[in-house]
Amino acid sequence: MRPFIGLTLAFLTGPATLASQVCYNGRPKPDCSALVVTNFGAYLLVGHDDWGAGPWREVADWGALVTVGEKDAVGGSVFASLDRAGLLLGPELRYRRWLTASAALDLAVGTPLVSSSGNITSGSITALVRWSPNSWFAVAARPEGLRWTSVVSCGPAGCLTENRYHPRLSLGAEIGRVPGAVATGLGVVGTYLLYLAVANLD
């Protein structure tokens, strides 16, 4: 009877134990074995570039990490970025190092696979350096090397183009957990409404 009771208790408590170890942008081991990331950030593009529109940028970054040590976690995320270069969407590999029980440093590198601008081509590189004092707020930098096609000259036979890397940097702040998820939804709705307003003006 005792083995049966032990197996029954293990079956009933096992899912709850597993769920408690999967945290929402949580803490290192032993508190969390896996983390869910739901970040949303507002950024300012630094310096001059060839797109010439407003300097603001919004980025949603969702993914998951698995803790591989007492202070380390690795995983991946999918980012969606909207700025004067258009919409960029792609995967990133992420690494997190906890500096304290709550503060952490995140590093990531990836590449956009989808671009609303026909000028940005494959081979572009994105990166992230992110410091968070807690699980819901962070300051971050996003250096990038965007590989894009520019028109060099045009003649009777057509236009001559070239591909080159365009480096740029954006600095900003992010929120995570439930506020990050809510802000992502509000950002999508707000951007869509702004698009409709601009379209009606045209």
ROSE-4610 file (N, C-alpha, C; in Angstrom, 1 decimal, always signed):
// ROSE-4610
residu = [M/M/M/R/R/R/P/P/P/F/F/F/I/I/I/G/G/G/L/L/L/T/T/T/L/L/L/A/A/A/F/F/F/L/L/L/T/T/T/G/G/G/P/P/P/A/A/A/T/T/T/L/L/L/A/A/A/S/S/S/Q/Q/Q/V/V/V/C/C/C/Y/Y/Y/N/N/N/G/G/G/R/R/R/P/P/P/K/K/K/P/P/P/D/D/D/C/C/C/S/S/S/A/A/A/L/L/L/V/V/V/V/V/V/T/T/T/N/N/N/F/F/F/G/G/G/A/A/A/Y/Y/Y/L/L/L/L/L/L/V/V/V/G/G/G/H/H/H/D/D/D/D/D/D/W/W/W/G/G/G/A/A/A/G/G/G/P/P/P/W/W/W/R/R/R/E/E/E/V/V/V/A/A/A/D/D/D/W/W/W/G/G/G/A/A/A/L/L/L/V/V/V/T/T/T/V/V/V/G/G/G/E/E/E/K/K/K/D/D/D/A/A/A/V/V/V/G/G/G/G/G/G/S/S/S/V/V/V/F/F/F/A/A/A/S/S/S/L/L/L/D/D/D/R/R/R/A/A/A/G/G/G/L/L/L/L/L/L/L/L/L/G/G/G/P/P/P/E/E/E/L/L/L/R/R/R/Y/Y/Y/R/R/R/R/R/R/W/W/W/L/L/L/T/T/T/A/A/A/S/S/S/A/A/A/A/A/A/L/L/L/D/D/D/L/L/L/A/A/A/V/V/V/G/G/G/T/T/T/P/P/P/L/L/L/V/V/V/S/S/S/S/S/S/S/S/S/G/G/G/N/N/N/I/I/I/T/T/T/S/S/S/G/G/G/S/S/S/I/I/I/T/T/T/A/A/A/L/L/L/V/V/V/R/R/R/W/W/W/S/S/S/P/P/P/N/N/N/S/S/S/W/W/W/F/F/F/A/A/A/V/V/V/A/A/A/A/A/A/R/R/R/P/P/P/E/E/E/G/G/G/L/L/L/R/R/R/W/W/W/T/T/T/S/S/S/V/V/V/V/V/V/S/S/S/C/C/C/G/G/G/P/P/P/A/A/A/G/G/G/C/C/C/L/L/L/T/T/T/E/E/E/N/N/N/R/R/R/Y/Y/Y/H/H/H/P/P/P/R/R/R/L/L/L/S/S/S/L/L/L/G/G/G/A/A/A/E/E/E/I/I/I/G/G/G/R/R/R/V/V/V/P/P/P/G/G/G/A/A/A/V/V/V/A/A/A/T/T/T/G/G/G/L/L/L/G/G/G/V/V/V/V/V/V/G/G/G/T/T/T/Y/Y/Y/L/L/L/L/L/L/Y/Y/Y/L/L/L/A/A/A/V/V/V/A/A/A/N/N/N/L/L/L/D/D/D]
num = [1/1/1/2/2/2/3/3/3/4/4/4/5/5/5/6/6/6/7/7/7/8/8/8/9/9/9/10/10/10/11/11/11/12/12/12/13/13/13/14/14/14/15/15/15/16/16/16/17/17/17/18/18/18/19/19/19/20/20/20/21/21/21/22/22/22/23/23/23/24/24/24/25/25/25/26/26/26/27/27/27/28/28/28/29/29/29/30/30/30/31/31/31/32/32/32/33/33/33/34/34/34/35/35/35/36/36/36/37/37/37/38/38/38/39/39/39/40/40/40/41/41/41/42/42/42/43/43/43/44/44/44/45/45/45/46/46/46/47/47/47/48/48/48/49/49/49/50/50/50/51/51/51/52/52/52/53/53/53/54/54/54/55/55/55/56/56/56/57/57/57/58/58/58/59/59/59/60/60/60/61/61/61/62/62/62/63/63/63/64/64/64/65/65/65/66/66/66/67/67/67/68/68/68/69/69/69/70/70/70/71/71/71/72/72/72/73/73/73/74/74/74/75/75/75/76/76/76/77/77/77/78/78/78/79/79/79/80/80/80/81/81/81/82/82/82/83/83/83/84/84/84/85/85/85/86/86/86/87/87/87/88/88/88/89/89/89/90/90/90/91/91/91/92/92/92/93/93/93/94/94/94/95/95/95/96/96/96/97/97/97/98/98/98/99/99/99/100/100/100/101/101/101/102/102/102/103/103/103/104/104/104/105/105/105/106/106/106/107/107/107/108/108/108/109/109/109/110/110/110/111/111/111/112/112/112/113/113/113/114/114/114/115/115/115/116/116/116/117/117/117/118/118/118/119/119/119/120/120/120/121/121/121/122/122/122/123/123/123/124/124/124/125/125/125/126/126/126/127/127/127/128/128/128/129/129/129/130/130/130/131/131/131/132/132/132/133/133/133/134/134/134/135/135/135/136/136/136/137/137/137/138/138/138/139/139/139/140/140/140/141/141/141/142/142/142/143/143/143/144/144/144/145/145/145/146/146/146/147/147/147/148/148/148/149/149/149/150/150/150/151/151/151/152/152/152/153/153/153/154/154/154/155/155/155/156/156/156/157/157/157/158/158/158/159/159/159/160/160/160/161/161/161/162/162/162/163/163/163/164/164/164/165/165/165/166/166/166/167/167/167/168/168/168/169/169/169/170/170/170/171/171/171/172/172/172/173/173/173/174/174/174/175/175/175/176/176/176/177/177/177/178/178/178/179/179/179/180/180/180/181/181/181/182/182/182/183/183/183/184/184/184/185/185/185/186/186/186/187/187/187/188/188/188/189/189/189/190/190/190/191/191/191/192/192/192/193/193/193/194/194/194/195/195/195/196/196/196/197/197/197/198/198/198/199/199/199/200/200/200/201/201/201/202/202/202]
x = [+0.8/+0.0/+0.9/+1.9/+2.8/+3.4/+4.0/+4.5/+3.4/+2.2/+1.1/+0.8/+0.7/+0.5/+1.6/+2.8/+4.0/+3.9/+3.6/+3.5/+2.3/+1.2/+0.1/+0.4/+1.1/+1.5/+2.5/+3.4/+4.4/+3.7/+2.6/+1.9/+1.1/+0.6/-0.3/+0.6/+1.7/+2.6/+3.6/+3.8/+4.9/+4.6/+3.4/+3.1/+3.3/+2.8/+2.9/+4.4/+5.2/+6.6/+7.3/+6.9/+7.5/+7.1/+5.8/+5.3/+6.0/+6.3/+6.9/+8.3/+8.9/+10.3/+10.4/+9.3/+9.2/+8.7/+9.6/+9.3/+9.1/+8.3/+8.0/+9.1/+10.2/+11.3/+11.8/+12.1/+12.3/+13.8/+14.1/+15.4/+16.2/+17.5/+18.4/+18.0/+18.7/+18.5/+18.9/+18.2/+17.3/+15.8/+15.6/+14.2/+13.6/+14.4/+13.8/+14.7/+14.1/+14.9/+14.7/+13.7/+13.4/+12.7/+12.9/+12.3/+11.6/+10.5/+9.7/+10.0/+10.4/+10.7/+9.7/+9.1/+8.2/+8.6/+9.4/+10.0/+9.4/+9.2/+8.9/+9.6/+10.2/+11.1/+10.9/+11.2/+11.3/+12.7/+13.2/+14.6/+14.7/+15.9/+16.3/+17.4/+17.3/+18.4/+19.4/+20.6/+21.7/+22.5/+22.7/+23.5/+22.7/+23.3/+22.7/+22.6/+21.5/+21.5/+20.8/+20.6/+20.1/+18.6/+17.9/+16.4/+15.8/+16.3/+15.9/+14.6/+13.9/+12.7/+12.9/+11.9/+12.0/+13.0/+13.5/+14.6/+14.1/+12.7/+12.2/+12.0/+12.1/+12.0/+11.3/+10.5/+9.9/+10.3/+10.5/+11.0/+10.3/+9.7/+9.1/+10.0/+10.3/+11.3/+10.7/+10.3/+9.7/+10.5/+10.6/+11.4/+11.4/+12.4/+12.6/+14.1/+14.4/+15.8/+15.7/+16.8/+16.9/+18.2/+18.1/+19.2/+20.2/+21.4/+22.5/+23.5/+23.3/+24.2/+23.5/+24.2/+23.6/+23.4/+24.2/+24.0/+23.9/+23.7/+23.7/+22.5/+22.1/+20.9/+21.1/+20.7/+20.8/+19.5/+19.2/+18.0/+17.9/+16.7/+16.4/+15.2/+15.0/+13.9/+13.6/+12.4/+12.1/+11.8/+12.4/+12.2/+11.5/+10.7/+10.0/+10.3/+10.9/+11.3/+10.7/+10.2/+9.6/+10.2/+10.8/+11.5/+11.5/+12.3/+12.3/+12.9/+13.5/+13.9/+12.8/+11.7/+10.6/+10.5/+9.8/+9.6/+10.6/+11.3/+12.2/+11.8/+11.9/+11.5/+12.5/+12.9/+13.9/+14.3/+15.1/+15.5/+16.8/+16.9/+18.2/+18.6/+19.8/+20.4/+20.7/+20.3/+20.4/+21.2/+21.9/+22.7/+22.4/+22.1/+21.9/+22.8/+23.4/+24.3/+23.7/+23.3/+22.8/+23.9/+23.8/+24.8/+24.5/+23.2/+22.7/+21.5/+20.8/+19.6/+18.5/+18.5/+17.5/+18.1/+19.3/+19.9/+20.6/+20.6/+21.1/+21.6/+22.6/+23.1/+22.7/+22.1/+21.7/+22.5/+22.9/+23.6/+22.9/+22.7/+22.1/+22.6/+22.5/+22.9/+22.0/+21.6/+20.7/+20.7/+19.7/+19.6/+18.1/+17.7/+16.3/+16.1/+15.0/+14.6/+13.5/+12.7/+11.6/+11.9/+11.7/+11.9/+10.8/+10.2/+9.2/+9.8/+11.1/+11.8/+12.5/+12.4/+13.0/+14.5/+15.0/+16.4/+17.3/+16.7/+17.5/+17.5/+18.7/+18.8/+19.3/+19.4/+19.9/+21.4/+21.8/+23.2/+23.3/+22.2/+22.2/+22.4/+23.0/+23.3/+22.7/+22.1/+21.5/+22.2/+22.2/+22.8/+22.1/+22.3/+21.6/+22.6/+22.7/+23.4/+22.4/+22.0/+20.8/+21.2/+21.0/+21.2/+19.8/+19.5/+18.2/+18.5/+18.1/+18.2/+17.2/+16.1/+15.1/+14.4/+13.4/+12.8/+11.9/+11.5/+10.5/+11.0/+12.2/+12.8/+14.2/+14.6/+16.0/+16.4/+17.6/+18.2/+19.0/+19.0/+19.6/+20.2/+21.1/+21.7/+21.5/+21.2/+21.0/+21.9/+23.2/+24.0/+23.6/+23.7/+23.3/+24.2/+24.3/+24.9/+23.9/+23.2/+22.1/+22.7/+22.6/+23.0/+21.9/+22.1/+21.1/+21.5/+20.6/+20.8/+20.5/+21.5/+21.3/+21.6/+20.9/+21.0/+22.2/+23.2/+24.4/+24.2/+23.6/+23.3/+22.3/+21.7/+20.7/+21.0/+20.8/+21.0/+20.0/+20.2/+19.3/+19.1/+20.1/+20.1/+19.5/+19.2/+18.7/+19.5/+19.3/+19.9/+21.0/+22.1/+23.2/+23.1/+23.1/+22.9/+24.2/+24.3/+25.4/+24.9/+25.4/+25.1/+26.2/+25.8/+26.8/+26.2/+27.1/+26.6/+26.4/+25.3/+25.0/+25.0/+26.0/+26.0/+25.1/+24.5/+23.7/+23.5/+23.1/+23.0/+21.8/+21.0/+19.9/+20.0/+19.6/+19.6/+18.2/+17.9/+16.5/+16.3/+15.0/+14.6/+13.5/+13.5/+12.5/+11.8/+10.6/+9.8/+9.5/+9.4/+9.2/+8.0/+7.9/+6.8/+5.5/+4.4/+3.1/+3.1/+3.8/+3.8/+4.4/+5.4/+5.9/+5.0/+4.2/+3.2/+2.1/+1.6/+0.6/+1.0/+2.3/+2.8/+3.0/+3.3/+3.4/+2.1/+1.0/-0.3/-0.7/-0.5/-0.8/+0.0/+1.3/+2.1/+1.6/+1.2/+0.6/-0.6/-1.5/-2.8/-2.5/-1.6/-1.3/-0.6/+0.3/+0.9/+0.0/-1.0/-2.0/-2.9/-3.3/-4.2/-3.4/-2.1/-1.3/-1.2/-1.0/-0.9/-2.2/-3.4/-4.7/-4.8/-4.4/-4.5/-3.7/-2.5/-1.6/-2.1/-2.6/-3.2/-4.4/-5.2/-6.4/-6.0/-4.9/-4.4/-3.9/-3.3/-2.8/-4.0]
y = [-1.2/+0.0/+1.3/+1.3/+2.4/+2.8/+1.8/+2.2/+2.8/+2.3/+2.8/+4.2/+4.5/+5.9/+6.8/+6.3/+7.2/+7.5/+6.5/+6.8/+7.7/+7.6/+8.5/+9.9/+10.1/+11.5/+12.1/+11.3/+11.8/+12.2/+11.4/+11.7/+13.0/+13.2/+14.4/+15.7/+15.6/+16.7/+17.0/+16.0/+16.2/+17.4/+17.5/+18.6/+20.0/+20.0/+21.3/+21.7/+20.7/+20.9/+21.4/+20.8/+21.2/+22.6/+22.9/+24.2/+25.3/+24.9/+25.9/+26.2/+25.3/+25.5/+26.2/+26.3/+27.1/+28.5/+29.5/+30.8/+31.8/+32.9/+34.0/+35.1/+34.9/+35.9/+35.9/+34.7/+34.5/+34.5/+33.6/+33.6/+32.4/+32.4/+31.2/+30.0/+28.9/+27.7/+28.0/+27.3/+26.2/+26.7/+28.0/+28.5/+28.2/+28.3/+28.1/+27.3/+26.3/+25.5/+26.0/+26.8/+27.4/+28.7/+29.6/+30.9/+31.3/+31.9/+32.5/+34.0/+34.4/+35.8/+36.5/+37.6/+38.5/+39.9/+40.4/+41.8/+42.7/+44.0/+45.0/+46.2/+46.9/+48.0/+49.2/+50.4/+51.6/+52.0/+52.3/+52.7/+54.0/+54.5/+55.7/+55.4/+55.5/+55.3/+56.4/+56.0/+56.9/+57.2/+58.4/+58.7/+58.9/+59.1/+59.4/+58.1/+57.9/+56.8/+57.3/+56.4/+56.8/+56.7/+56.3/+56.2/+57.6/+58.3/+59.7/+60.0/+59.0/+59.2/+59.4/+59.2/+59.5/+58.6/+59.0/+58.2/+57.1/+57.0/+56.0/+54.6/+53.7/+52.3/+51.5/+50.5/+49.6/+48.2/+47.4/+46.0/+45.1/+44.1/+43.0/+41.8/+41.2/+40.1/+39.0/+37.8/+36.8/+35.5/+34.7/+33.4/+32.7/+31.8/+31.0/+30.7/+30.5/+30.1/+28.9/+28.1/+27.0/+27.2/+27.1/+27.3/+26.1/+26.4/+25.4/+25.4/+26.2/+26.3/+27.2/+27.4/+28.2/+29.6/+30.2/+31.6/+31.8/+30.7/+30.8/+30.2/+30.8/+30.3/+30.5/+29.6/+29.8/+29.5/+30.0/+29.8/+30.6/+30.9/+31.7/+32.5/+33.4/+34.3/+34.7/+35.3/+35.8/+37.3/+38.2/+39.6/+40.2/+41.2/+42.0/+43.4/+44.1/+45.5/+46.3/+47.5/+48.5/+49.8/+50.3/+51.7/+52.2/+53.2/+53.9/+53.0/+51.8/+50.9/+49.9/+50.0/+49.1/+48.0/+47.0/+45.9/+44.8/+44.4/+43.3/+42.2/+41.0/+39.8/+38.7/+38.2/+37.1/+36.5/+35.4/+34.7/+35.2/+35.0/+35.4/+34.3/+34.0/+33.1/+34.0/+33.5/+34.3/+33.6/+34.4/+34.0/+34.9/+34.4/+35.2/+34.8/+35.8/+35.6/+36.4/+35.7/+36.4/+37.0/+38.3/+39.0/+38.9/+38.9/+38.6/+37.7/+37.6/+36.8/+37.3/+38.7/+39.3/+40.0/+40.6/+41.3/+40.4/+40.7/+39.8/+40.6/+40.0/+40.5/+39.6/+40.1/+39.3/+39.7/+38.7/+38.9/+38.1/+38.6/+37.9/+38.3/+37.4/+37.6/+36.9/+37.5/+36.9/+37.5/+37.2/+37.8/+38.0/+39.0/+39.2/+38.3/+37.5/+36.7/+37.3/+38.2/+38.9/+40.4/+41.1/+42.5/+43.1/+44.2/+44.9/+45.8/+46.1/+46.8/+45.9/+46.2/+45.3/+45.6/+46.6/+47.0/+46.1/+45.7/+44.9/+43.4/+42.8/+41.5/+40.5/+39.2/+38.2/+38.5/+38.1/+38.3/+39.4/+40.1/+41.1/+40.5/+41.3/+40.8/+41.7/+41.1/+41.9/+41.4/+42.3/+41.9/+42.6/+42.1/+42.7/+42.7/+43.8/+43.8/+44.4/+43.7/+44.1/+43.8/+44.9/+44.8/+45.0/+44.1/+44.2/+44.1/+45.1/+45.1/+44.2/+43.9/+43.0/+42.3/+41.5/+40.7/+41.4/+42.7/+43.3/+44.6/+45.1/+46.3/+46.1/+46.7/+46.6/+47.8/+48.1/+49.0/+48.2/+48.6/+47.8/+48.6/+48.0/+48.5/+47.4/+47.8/+46.9/+47.4/+46.9/+47.2/+46.2/+46.7/+46.0/+46.3/+45.3/+45.5/+45.0/+46.0/+45.6/+45.6/+44.5/+44.4/+44.8/+45.9/+46.4/+46.8/+46.8/+47.1/+48.5/+49.2/+50.6/+50.8/+51.8/+52.1/+53.0/+52.6/+53.3/+54.3/+53.8/+54.7/+54.0/+54.8/+54.3/+54.8/+53.9/+54.3/+53.6/+53.7/+53.1/+51.6/+50.9/+49.5/+49.1/+50.0/+49.7/+50.4/+50.0/+50.6/+49.6/+50.2/+49.4/+49.5/+48.4/+48.3/+47.7/+47.9/+47.3/+46.9/+45.9/+45.4/+45.9/+46.5/+46.9/+46.8/+46.8/+46.7/+48.1/+48.3/+49.6/+49.4/+49.8/+49.7/+50.8/+50.4/+51.4/+50.9/+51.8/+51.5/+52.1/+51.4/+52.0/+51.7/+52.7/+52.6/+52.7/+52.0/+52.1/+51.4/+51.2/+50.5/+49.5/+48.4/+47.3/+47.0/+46.5/+45.9/+44.5/+43.7/+42.2/+41.7/+40.4/+39.7/+40.1/+40.3/+40.6/+42.0/+43.0/+44.4/+44.3/+43.5/+43.3/+42.7/+41.7/+41.1/+42.1/+42.8/+43.8/+44.9/+45.4/+46.5/+46.0/+44.7/+44.2/+44.3/+43.9/+44.0/+45.4/+46.3/+47.7/+48.3/+47.9/+48.4/+48.0/+46.7/+46.2/+47.0/+47.2/+47.9/+49.3/+50.0/+51.4/+51.6/+50.7/+50.8/+50.6/+49.7/+49.5/+50.7/+51.3/+52.5/+53.6/+53.8/+54.8/+54.6/+53.4/+53.0/+53.4/+53.1/+53.4/+55.0/+55.7/+57.1/+57.8/+57.3/+57.8/+57.4/+56.2/+55.8/+56.6/+57.0/+57.9/+59.3/+59.8/+61.1/+61.1/+60.0/+59.9/+59.8]
z = [+0.0/+0.0/+0.0/+0.8/+0.9/-0.5/-1.3/-2.6/-3.5/-3.4/-4.2/-3.8/-2.5/-2.0/-2.5/-2.4/-2.8/-4.3/-5.2/-6.6/-6.9/-6.2/-6.4/-6.0/-4.9/-4.5/-5.5/-6.0/-7.0/-8.3/-8.7/-9.9/-9.7/-8.5/-8.3/-8.1/-7.5/-7.2/-8.3/-9.2/-10.2/-11.1/-11.8/-12.6/-11.9/-10.7/-10.0/-9.7/-9.4/-9.2/-10.4/-11.6/-12.8/-13.2/-13.0/-13.3/-12.5/-11.2/-10.3/-10.8/-11.5/-12.0/-13.3/-14.0/-15.2/-14.8/-14.9/-14.3/-15.4/-15.1/-16.0/-15.8/-16.6/-16.5/-15.0/-14.5/-13.1/-12.6/-11.7/-11.0/-11.4/-11.1/-11.4/-10.5/-10.8/-10.0/-8.5/-7.6/-7.8/-7.9/-8.0/-8.1/-9.4/-10.5/-11.8/-12.7/-13.4/-14.3/-15.8/-16.0/-17.3/-17.2/-18.2/-18.1/-19.3/-19.2/-20.3/-20.4/-21.6/-21.8/-22.7/-22.1/-22.9/-22.7/-23.5/-23.4/-24.5/-24.1/-25.0/-24.7/-25.7/-25.4/-26.4/-25.9/-26.7/-26.8/-28.0/-28.3/-29.1/-28.9/-29.7/-30.6/-31.9/-32.8/-32.7/-32.5/-32.4/-33.7/-34.0/-35.2/-36.4/-37.5/-38.8/-39.6/-40.3/-41.3/-42.6/-43.5/-44.8/-45.0/-43.9/-44.0/-43.7/-42.8/-42.6/-42.0/-41.4/-40.7/-39.2/-38.4/-37.0/-36.3/-35.2/-34.5/-33.6/-33.4/-32.4/-33.0/-32.1/-32.5/-31.4/-31.8/-30.8/-31.1/-30.1/-30.3/-29.3/-29.8/-29.0/-29.1/-28.0/-27.9/-27.0/-27.6/-26.9/-27.1/-26.0/-26.1/-24.8/-24.7/-23.5/-23.3/-22.0/-21.6/-20.7/-20.8/-19.9/-19.0/-17.7/-16.8/-17.0/-17.2/-17.4/-16.2/-15.3/-14.1/-13.1/-12.0/-10.9/-11.3/-12.3/-12.7/-14.2/-14.9/-16.4/-17.0/-18.1/-18.8/-20.3/-21.2/-22.6/-23.3/-24.4/-25.1/-26.4/-26.7/-27.9/-27.8/-28.8/-28.8/-30.2/-30.4/-31.7/-31.5/-32.2/-32.1/-33.3/-33.0/-34.0/-33.8/-34.8/-34.6/-35.7/-35.2/-36.1/-36.0/-37.0/-37.0/-38.4/-38.7/-40.0/-41.1/-40.7/-41.7/-42.1/-41.4/-41.6/-40.5/-40.8/-39.9/-40.1/-39.1/-39.1/-38.1/-38.6/-37.8/-37.9/-36.8/-36.9/-35.5/-35.6/-34.3/-33.8/-32.5/-31.8/-30.8/-30.7/-29.6/-28.4/-27.2/-26.0/-25.0/-24.2/-23.0/-21.9/-20.7/-19.5/-18.4/-17.8/-16.6/-15.4/-14.4/-13.2/-12.4/-12.1/-11.3/-9.8/-9.5/-8.2/-8.3/-7.2/-7.3/-8.2/-8.5/-9.4/-10.6/-10.4/-11.5/-12.5/-13.8/-14.8/-16.0/-16.7/-18.0/-19.1/-20.1/-21.3/-22.5/-23.3/-24.5/-25.6/-26.8/-27.9/-29.2/-30.2/-31.5/-32.5/-33.6/-34.5/-35.8/-36.6/-38.0/-38.3/-39.0/-39.5/-40.7/-40.6/-41.7/-42.6/-42.0/-42.7/-42.6/-43.7/-43.7/-44.6/-44.1/-44.9/-46.0/-45.8/-46.8/-47.7/-49.0/-50.0/-50.1/-49.4/-49.5/-48.5/-47.4/-46.4/-46.9/-47.0/-47.5/-46.5/-46.9/-46.0/-45.6/-44.5/-44.0/-43.0/-42.7/-41.7/-40.3/-39.4/-38.1/-37.1/-36.1/-34.9/-33.6/-32.6/-31.4/-30.2/-29.0/-27.9/-26.7/-26.0/-24.7/-23.7/-22.7/-21.8/-20.4/-19.5/-18.1/-17.4/-16.5/-15.8/-14.3/-13.5/-12.1/-11.4/-12.2/-11.7/-12.9/-12.7/-13.7/-14.6/-14.4/-15.2/-15.9/-15.6/-16.2/-16.6/-17.7/-18.2/-19.0/-19.1/-20.1/-21.0/-22.3/-23.3/-24.5/-25.2/-26.4/-27.5/-28.7/-29.8/-31.0/-31.1/-32.2/-33.4/-34.6/-35.8/-37.0/-37.8/-39.2/-40.2/-40.8/-41.7/-43.2/-43.8/-45.2/-46.1/-46.8/-47.6/-49.0/-49.9/-51.3/-51.6/-52.2/-52.6/-54.1/-54.7/-56.1/-56.3/-57.1/-57.4/-58.5/-59.6/-60.7/-61.6/-62.5/-63.4/-64.8/-65.8/-67.2/-68.1/-69.4/-70.3/-70.1/-69.7/-69.5/-68.1/-67.3/-66.0/-64.9/-63.6/-62.5/-61.9/-61.6/-60.9/-59.4/-58.8/-57.3/-56.7/-55.4/-54.6/-53.2/-52.7/-51.3/-50.4/-49.3/-48.3/-46.9/-45.9/-44.5/-43.9/-43.3/-42.7/-41.2/-40.4/-39.0/-38.3/-37.3/-36.5/-35.1/-34.2/-32.8/-32.2/-31.4/-30.7/-29.2/-28.4/-27.0/-26.4/-25.4/-24.9/-23.6/-23.3/-22.0/-22.4/-21.6/-21.9/-20.6/-20.7/-19.6/-20.0/-18.9/-19.1/-18.3/-18.3/-17.5/-18.1/-17.3/-17.7/-18.3/-17.7/-18.4/-19.8/-20.0/-21.4/-22.4/-21.9/-22.8/-23.1/-22.1/-22.3/-23.3/-23.0/-23.9/-25.3/-25.5/-26.9/-27.6/-26.9/-27.5/-27.8/-26.8/-27.1/-28.2/-28.3/-29.4/-30.7/-30.8/-32.1/-32.5/-31.5/-31.8/-32.2/-31.4/-31.6/-33.0/-33.3/-34.6/-35.8/-35.6/-36.7/-36.8/-35.7/-35.8/-36.4/-36.1/-36.7/-38.2/-38.6/-40.0/-40.7/-40.1/-40.7/-40.8/-39.8/-39.8/-40.9/-41.1/-42.1/-43.5/-43.7/-44.9/-45.3/-44.4/-44.7/-45.1/-44.5/-44.9/-46.3/-46.7/-48.1/-49.1]
